[in-house]
Amino acid sequence: MTQRPLSKRSRGRTPFVWLLAALAAAQLSACAPLIVGGAMVGGTMMALDRRTTGTQVEDQTIESKSSSRIRDLVGDRSHVNITSYNRTVLLTGEAATEADRTAIEQTVQRVENVRSTVNELAVMLPSSMSTRSNDSYLTTKVKATYVDAKDLQANAFKVLTERGNVYLMGRVTEREATRATDLARTVSGVQKVVRVFEIVTEAELTEAQTKSDPATAPKK
């Protein structure tokens, strides 16, 4: 995908630009008719993820199967992003008709291991390439804001942007959810922030982290 040229205002901000570039490399852009939002299996990103390794693999499989089935169902007439987190599937993008919108969700619901679906598809013409490029840029800006915040684990959040609307997924506490939402709203160009979080307590989060990595358990 061709990157949009930086504005004059952005030139010279080399550290920030490099940070955005690094974050962009870790994100899947929304430039193809069908997109899956999987994690990096076997790498550092998987180790920092709050899902179990098995769940991460399941989510990737869900995205892959859903993508294939939706492509067979609607072809190129709809632009659909498929993002699975802890077996909850978020559908974003544009469907050609209301019938397509419903059929797409029903198709995903039949995929093995899908627990629930959140259908945010808009019934309209597919977004333009320039819109999708801008959405990708907004996603990197939101992620960069989380990195700068210091009080958030940036890799705990999955961020997706559609037509300026930012969707946030993750297994997070209420404090983290509120903080992440507030920060995303401060990013210039963001139209709306939609929370698709799985909220857990601080105790549940600590327990999950201890099970995945005993070294993170609080010292007695």
Secondary structure, 3 states (H helix, E strand, C coil): CCCCCCCCCCCCCHHHHHHHHHHHHHCCCCCCCEEECCCCCCCHHHHHCCCCHHHHHHHHHHHHHHHHHHHHHHCCCCEEEEEEECCEEEEEEEECCHHHHHHHHHHHHCCCCCCEEEECCEECCCCCHHHHHHHHHHHHHHHHHHHHHCCCCHHHCEEEEECCEEEEEEEECHHHHHHHHHHHHCCCCCCEEEEEEEECCHHHHHHHHHHHCHHHCCCC
